[in-house]
Structure formats: structure tokens, C-alpha cells
């Protein structure tokens, strides 16, 4: 959980608070980004996330939601990364895409075997990762937040700004799909 | 209770996130429902696998990177992030990674050279090429030069200098001063180099020698006089090079040129050498030999003298006049490059704004404080090192400090230079070692542009590509040569925030040319191409092809798609016999149909081609 005091101090541009926050959250942000955007991108995205935290710390409204606030920054950064993938089809520029999760899902498909994946020492891990990547992004996201960030369902709902029921059902559908994809692994 | 009311809470139960009441309900249901039990079981198994994924930690350097990023935010930012800058001429990003204090230049203060001649660094002029190369003009004053032969040492030299490219010009007495001999010494403080300095000059007289302490990996220490050590010898690579003369005593890193302007094509790759074996003479006269693998650390009393901690040029200068000599030393160094990044921001209007930044990388090994910076755009032909750049780069004399740039003055002044374009930064700047510096090149608004849609069945994707085109003309608020680089597009969304919308590279683009950049594929224009009829031409009858292309426009505006169609078939002559739309011949074997499609509608293009042998 992110200490809201740290964010307040960061808003006052205290570098020590920034360093503290970085240490406290680095692994969680890192694992979120690696699972959402891939290892290759995560490093740049991570920096982007923390720079945004630094820049926008003053705009955080509710200190109780510091964790959710930080994760929504990470989430938006990862999302904007998906738009940047130039080899993907481009969504219409004239249309509002802010709520276009559905459209985005079509865009993101399994990324196949990159060098990082082929170097995977364990075949199982590679397959689990590939299966995760096959999930629609909003389902994958919930699973990543739940399993790797250890967030509670209501926290996830706050981050995603959607009803609790939606989060639970995304989690369920995602996990069922994952189970189907991983059937032969077991 | 039905399964539907329960299912979404199976996992929350598993994670223990249900209220007691609800937990009871779900558990009761589970007890009586095999389907739900199975579902939960299979989900648990899947999550188990996810949980077993090996965890990877964030890279150690991430923190340092983030902190330098926020520091430069604090530096001089105005609405900037990853290229969103607006302030003119502001240095927007300075990433200092590690500046070894050892390698720092310390150039602006007098450096005492042998023979009381001192050298004062007066300024640098740096011309950076696109291709990992820079030409440095280094102004030095030799104070108190004596007539006759003097040995001087020049420091503040990049580690990645190309020693064969160095040239020297005495501005005060060009005729009377010359460099007789030059040594480029890179006897850096590697382990072997340091040990060398600890070797007793007279092996018989060990009293004078200094003691060293070796710490073994198991923690034990051993102290004695260094008797011998052996490592790899970097000299071997250089022994047979023509024009090179080995100099006695200069181990591991002295490259010598006998005279000026040598033409060796060899490169200098200094590397520090770890000792493989060390022999110590103990106080009782016995010799202890320690293998390199066993050594954890070597403890020395003090830093030996005459050990160069930074690359140094050692010159034998012959001067006919004594006193002050102003001079210019120029050389090429690797490890510097620049590139251009552009940002195009567009909204629903037909105008876009363009920002361009120059990113200069300096990994040459030295900091150039307050340097005049020039950038050469264009791909320079590289010929054997040492010749071309002198001819290529204009020989601008060093001026005094230029007046600081005015606030809105363009940061770079562009001027055509031979086959290249030379951009001169209007003010001086410091290029630190291990630094990525960004400087604004252009910032223009109100550039008219068009979106173009193209489809060509030969392009594999089978989708409609979107291009942005605009004229690089002065009457379109542009009209300046654009160095090659990456263009990123940002569309302003309904909240007024720029959103990334694709990127492409542009080549060096002269002014008065059209720029066409690929933005990506259209999402809302769908194409289906079918060959309806096909018969090969025979000797007695012509062949035929009927092609149907359906284009659907799901945009809410009308669009025009340029459809490129190939019409050759193994060298047969083709003739379009029928077509629903007009076309032009784009090339000898390509037809171009300009198809207008209304918003939310479909247009069908159908044409027949007859082929005769």
C-alpha cells in the first residue's frame, strides 16, 4: 500500500520521498508493467510512470486512494504503450477512444515468441506467459493486479473505475480462459 | 440459490474477500453443486501456475534513471514529456549517467606541462555527424613556450579519439612550430598498469620497493614486495602495424605515431588487463605465487606516480619562437552522434504543429564544456580515417563568446554546406560525457496537411495504409531542410490531451519537397479484393482477369482511397477493357484508381483486364 504522505511530500518536490516511494513500489509496478507490456518495454514505461508520479503528485485528490492513484498512472502508461505499437492496426483517430477497451482488445493479440520468451528456461513458464498474453487485456489486467500486485477486488475496481461486479466477472472469465489455454500444461 | 448468483464470488471466496455471510452462502452452494466445485478447482489450478511464474526484479539501474529523469524535469521543463516541449532553445534533457571524476576534463585551468610550458584550454568546437563520429576543434594556448624542443602533455582528450586524425595548427607561428612526435598514452589505471608501477626498479634491491597486500578470496591477506606479475599483453595487436614504432617501457597502451598525419587504419582499443598471476617476495626471502582467480583485492599504499588516469597526448613540439602560442588541435572521435526526433500534433483541423528536437549523444569519454556545437546532416562518405573531415567541415575560426541567444531565436541556424546541411547551435553548450542532450531544432504551427489513404494489393497486410503528407514549403510555415529522424504523431483527443498515433522515419528531406509519412493502418476502412475471373492468355485467345474490390468506409466523413493495382502478367500486354471507375497509369505496370467513398457506405470497384501474348 502506498503511503499517502509520500505523495504529499513528492508534491512538494522532495526527492527523498520520491526515492522512498520508488523503493516501496518498484517491484509491484515492475511486475505489472512486465506482464502488461512485456519485459522489453517495461524499463522505459517504469521511468515514465515515476516521472508522471513526480509531476502530477499535486493533483491527487483523495489521499486514501494513493495506491489506486498510482496504479491508474501505471495502467494509463501501459495503455498508451499499446497504442504506440506501430505494427498494430491503428484505431480511428477521429473517434473517442477513451472508453474503447473493447476496440483495444481486438488490437492486441499474442505477441508470439520474442527473444525473451525463447530464452525462457522453463517451458511451462513460457506457456503460462503466452496464455496470459492471449487473454483480453482487461481480463489479463485484473489477473495481474490480483496475482502479482496482491490487490483486493475493491481496490482493483477503484483503479479501473468500474463496478466491483465487473472486476469479479472479468477475473472469473479470464481465469476460466486461462485454465482452458493451460489445460495441457497440467 | 442458482449457480449464476454464485459464480463470480467463487474466486473472492478463494481469496478470502467475502463477508462472513456471503462466504457461508457460497460455501453452502459449493457443497451441493459439483459444477461450481469443478469450476473453482480448475480456476485454482490455473492461478497456481500463474503464481509459479519466476519473479523478475526491477533492474537495479531503474532508480537512478528515474531520479535523473525527475531532476531534469525540475531543470527547465515547460509542458515536456518525452518530446512535449515548447520552450525554444531550452536544453530539455540532460541525462548524466556516471561521470567518472577521473575522466573529467579539468580543462579550463592551466595544466602544467614539463619544461614549465603550461597549456590553457580556451574552448571547444564540436561538429557532430549522424554516424557515431564527431570532429573536435580544441583551442589551446601554450603559455611560456620555449624555443627549441619541448615535451607537452595534453589532457582532456576523449578516450575514443581516433589518434590518426589529430592535426595541430599553431595560430601565432604556423611556420615555425611543428609536432615532431606524438604519443597517445592511455596507460589507464587498470590493475596491471598499477602493478607495473609497483615493480621494483632493481630486483636485487628490494628495500626500496613498496609493499602491497593481496586479499585472497577466502579472506586471508598476504603482504610482500611485488616480484613479478603476468597478464595479457595488449601490445601484441599492434606490433606489425606499418608506421608504428613500439616504445620501450610503454606497456599496455601507448600507441606511437612517428610523425604527423600518419595513415594507419588500425584502431586503438585500450583495455584494462587483469593480472593472471602475481608473485610476492616475502620478508624471509621466499616467493609466494598467487593465481589471479584467488585474488579478491589488492591493497596498495598510495597511487604510484606517472600513472595516467585519463587519456593523454604527449607531444614533442618544436618551436622557433618562445612565448605564448595560440593553437588549434583538431581530431575525430567516436562515440558521438546525433539524431532528430519530430513531433507532429494534429487535431480535427487541417493544420498541424511540428516540433523537432536534436538529440546529441556524447559517449566519447570527455566533457566538452561551453562548446560551440554544429551538427552535420547528411550521410557522410567515410573514407580511411584522417583524411576527409578536414576538407568537409568548414574551418571556422574560433570567436570569442557569442552573445546569448535571444529567447525566441531559433536554437539552430541552418546553412547549406557542400552536400550536407550544417546546423550551428546559436549559443554555447556543455556536452558532458555520458550525456544525452536534447536541443530544440524547430517549432512551427499552422502547417497544412492531408491524410492520405492508400491500398495496394501487393502490400502484404491487405489493409489500407494511412499517410500524412505536408509540403515542406516556406508558404506552409516550413521550408527548411529536415534532417533524417523519427516522426511521432500525436492526435488531440476530446479531452485536449495529445495521444500517440503512430510513428515513422523520415529521410533527410530538403526544403520544397513534400513529406509523406506513414501513420499506420486505417481501422475504419475495410477492403476486400477478389479475383472474379481469370484465364491465361493462349496463342489463339487473349487472357482475362476480372477484379472486384469492395471498399467500406466506416468513418463518419467521406474519404478518398488511392487504390494501386498491378496489371502485368508474366510480361503479357494488358489492356483495361472495362472499369467502374476512372484510373490513371501510375507507372508502366501500375494503375491508380482514386476511389471516393461516402461516410458509412461501400463502393465497389470492378475492372477487367485483357492480356494478349
Boltz contact constraints between the chains, C-beta under 6 A:
constraints:
  - contact:
      token1: [A, 22]
      token2: [B, 63]
      max_distance: 6.0
  - contact:
      token1: [A, 22]
      token2: [B, 66]
      max_distance: 6.0
  - contact:
      token1: [A, 26]
      token2: [B, 58]
      max_distance: 6.0
  - contact:
      token1: [A, 27]
      token2: [B, 58]
      max_distance: 6.0
  - contact:
      token1: [A, 30]
      token2: [B, 58]
      max_distance: 6.0
  - contact:
      token1: [A, 46]
      token2: [B, 62]
      max_distance: 6.0
  - contact:
      token1: [A, 47]
      token2: [B, 65]
      max_distance: 6.0
  - contact:
      token1: [A, 47]
      token2: [B, 66]
      max_distance: 6.0
  - contact:
      token1: [A, 47]
      token2: [B, 69]
      max_distance: 6.0
  - contact:
      token1: [A, 50]
      token2: [B, 66]
      max_distance: 6.0
  - contact:
      token1: [A, 51]
      token2: [B, 69]
      max_distance: 6.0
  - contact:
      token1: [A, 54]
      token2: [B, 70]
      max_distance: 6.0
  - contact:
      token1: [A, 83]
      token2: [B, 500]
      max_distance: 6.0
  - contact:
      token1: [A, 84]
      token2: [B, 500]
      max_distance: 6.0
  - contact:
      token1: [A, 86]
      token2: [B, 502]
      max_distance: 6.0
  - contact:
      token1: [A, 86]
      token2: [B, 503]
      max_distance: 6.0
  - contact:
      token1: [A, 89]
      token2: [B, 521]
      max_distance: 6.0
  - contact:
      token1: [A, 89]
      token2: [B, 523]
      max_distance: 6.0
  - contact:
      token1: [A, 90]
      token2: [B, 502]
      max_distance: 6.0
  - contact:
      token1: [A, 90]
      token2: [B, 520]
      max_distance: 6.0
  - contact:
      token1: [A, 90]
      token2: [B, 521]
      max_distance: 6.0
  - contact:
      token1: [A, 90]
      token2: [B, 523]
      max_distance: 6.0
  - contact:
      token1: [A, 91]
      token2: [B, 523]
      max_distance: 6.0
  - contact:
      token1: [A, 92]
      token2: [B, 523]
      max_distance: 6.0
  - contact:
      token1: [A, 92]
      token2: [B, 524]
      max_distance: 6.0
  - contact:
      token1: [A, 93]
      token2: [B, 491]
      max_distance: 6.0
  - contact:
      token1: [A, 93]
      token2: [B, 501]
      max_distance: 6.0
  - contact:
      token1: [A, 96]
      token2: [B, 494]
      max_distance: 6.0
  - contact:
      token1: [A, 125]
      token2: [B, 53]
      max_distance: 6.0
  - contact:
      token1: [A, 125]
      token2: [B, 54]
      max_distance: 6.0
  - contact:
      token1: [A, 128]
      token2: [B, 49]
      max_distance: 6.0
  - contact:
      token1: [A, 128]
      token2: [B, 50]
      max_distance: 6.0
  - contact:
      token1: [A, 128]
      token2: [B, 53]
      max_distance: 6.0
  - contact:
      token1: [A, 147]
      token2: [B, 50]
      max_distance: 6.0
  - contact:
      token1: [A, 152]
      token2: [B, 17]
      max_distance: 6.0
  - contact:
      token1: [A, 153]
      token2: [B, 12]
      max_distance: 6.0
  - contact:
      token1: [A, 153]
      token2: [B, 17]
      max_distance: 6.0
  - contact:
      token1: [A, 168]
      token2: [B, 8]
      max_distance: 6.0
  - contact:
      token1: [A, 169]
      token2: [B, 8]
      max_distance: 6.0
  - contact:
      token1: [A, 171]
      token2: [B, 11]
      max_distance: 6.0
  - contact:
      token1: [A, 172]
      token2: [B, 8]
      max_distance: 6.0
  - contact:
      token1: [A, 175]
      token2: [B, 43]
      max_distance: 6.0
  - contact:
      token1: [A, 175]
      token2: [B, 46]
      max_distance: 6.0
  - contact:
      token1: [A, 178]
      token2: [B, 46]
      max_distance: 6.0
  - contact:
      token1: [A, 179]
      token2: [B, 42]
      max_distance: 6.0
  - contact:
      token1: [A, 179]
      token2: [B, 43]
      max_distance: 6.0
  - contact:
      token1: [A, 179]
      token2: [B, 46]
      max_distance: 6.0
  - contact:
      token1: [A, 182]
      token2: [B, 46]
      max_distance: 6.0
  - contact:
      token1: [A, 182]
      token2: [B, 49]
      max_distance: 6.0
